Amino acid sequence: MAGIELVGLSKRFKQETVIENLSLSIRDGSFTVLVGPSGCGKSTLLRMVAGLERQSEGRIWIGGRDVSETPPGLRDVAMVFQNYALYPTMSVRGNIEFGLRNKGVPKAQRERLIGDISDIVGLAPYLDKKPQSLSGGQRQRVALARAMVKQPQVFILDEPLSNLDAKLRGQMRTELIQLHKRLGTTFVYVTHDQVEAMSMGDEIVIMDKGVIQQADRPMRLYEDPDNLFAAQFIGTPAMNVLRAEDLETLELPRMPLREPGRLRHVGFRPEHAAFAEPGSPPRPGMLRLYGEIVTRESLGAEQICQLRLPTGTLAAVKTFLQPLAPEGRAAIDVPAERLYAFGEDGRRLRETAPGEAELALAAGEGGGR
């Protein structure tokens, strides 16, 4: 096992800067997920750690060893690719064994390793089959087994489940989590799917345009986002974000602030809104919003409704174990303590002790949650 330290990493392709001065610590034995939209630099970062891309600047440390100039084969890292990269003319056994043969591992040891790993990933009945006769999930297991027999310090997985259907992705997520717990090795996993990130990672790194937006535990990211990007990227449906200028005519609750600044946006999670009783007056300490219900989705124990507000903004409301909301106009209430406030640069404006720097949201100054 080994931790990873990235110090001042930059990557440029000709005139384009993909990653700029990025530093990150990945804890030994963690399941760390890099997540972000396509083109944010997460796969490039992964490939630099594996040694498949050379960094333009910065240093890479794995297990306390500077591997910045070390060839990929000597970094003690195993990588699992999106397209599996299996040899079609070799059997499952041959694919798993290939790297061990190249390293000169004795036959008896190879057979023992292949047997042990095949049992772990459920491939023992398929060792003599060719990859083309396997399902997508079985091919993914072959790719995992081929990485596992190397017994690396670090596993790197680049969107390994993106080619699988939804049901199989869910099954493989569970298997990867169990595999990580069994091996206790450092996993670094790249995905653009925030559901995968939240369900698999014990640490998540959110990236955008080559910059780390926030890195933390999954629920910490969800409940305490640092900025607008992190707030809207994590969560299904995404956080509702309203422009402060559109709320100036509403009677908004007052909230304490830690850092005064110009409020630009107010946000709330869909599950923190509740439909108000028709005709009822706004309650103290609540943000009341009125709108027209445009869509209603029943998902069994929960329902998701989209409201179109007078400004044209759509706001999602998620409720649980309740009948579908009526069609037409509706009002929702959001508790003041469930509101998030964001400043001009998109950064979160946070609260302090009660009574400090208290400003009215309606005045358009500051904010808080």
Salt bridges, closest charged atoms under 4 A:
GLU20 OE1 - ARG12 NH1 3.99
GLU53 OE1 - LYS11 NZ 3.75
GLU53 OE2 - ARG47 NE 3.64
GLU57 OE2 - ARG12 NH2 2.89
ASP66 OD2 - ARG59 NH2 3.01
GLU69 OE1 - ARG54 NH1 2.59
GLU69 OE2 - ARG59 NH1 3.42
GLU97 OE1 - ARG101 NE 3.47
GLU97 OE2 - ARG110 NE 2.79
ASP116 OD2 - ARG112 NH1 3.80
ASP128 OD1 - ARG93 NH2 3.69
GLU159 OE1 - HIS192 ND1 2.86
GLU175 OE2 - ARG141 NH2 2.73
ASP202 OD1 - ARG27 NH2 3.59
GLU203 OE2 - ARG27 NE 2.76
ASP216 OD2 - ARG220 NE 3.53
ASP224 OD2 - ARG220 NH2 3.27
ASP224 OD1 - ARG348 NH1 2.96
ASP224 OD1 - ARG350 NH1 2.55
ASP226 OD1 - ARG350 NH2 2.40
GLU245 OE2 - ARG243 NH1 3.60
ASP246 OD2 - ARG243 NE 2.95
GLU327 OE2 - ARG296 NH2 3.38
ASP333 OD2 - ARG283 NE 3.80
ASP333 OD1 - ARG288 NE 2.39
GLU344 OE2 - ARG264 NH2 3.17
ASP345 OD2 - ARG347 NE 2.70
GLU358 OE1 - ARG254 NE 3.45
GLU365 OE2 - ARG262 NH1 2.44
